[in-house]
């Protein structure tokens, strides 16, 4: 796992885990109450697929759900993503418009966007051969400097704003963007 975000809207413990993939996919998994000792499949799985590690690279890749593992709730295959899923945050209830309450936002280190992980059960039926999740990556913020690394909600003007930390990669200063009123 690369990063995780606690859900501030639940009474129990719930968090979403950003797992930067190896070769084929980035994934977002769920953890918290009821997940103690859970096996998320690494290094055997990447997204809903077997990984091609070591000698197995010559075998056909199998992509299907496997009840031995806690499967990710969302995955993004390369080249649909740029480098790796990094920052993530659950939107606190009341922070922005009601339709975004409790929704998950995430970033990709090679992108200039913040994505909304939007539930869409039809998304997995568009191209079943692509093994799509029931979520889609909808850009909600675009035009950031490349390499967004972390997302956090914090105070701003009597409410909450989203803060985005930009990693500079050793090439000049990093940045912090503030985004409010979505």
Secondary structure, DSSP 8 states (H G I E B T S, - for coil): --EEEE-TT-SS-EEEEEE--SSSEEEEEEEETT-TT----TTTEETTEE---GGGGGS---BS--TTS---SEEEETTSSSS-EEEEEE--TTSS-GGGTT-EEEEETT-S-EEEEEE-TTHHHHTGGG---SEEEEEEE----S-EEEEEEEEETTEEEEEEEE--TTSS--EEEEE---
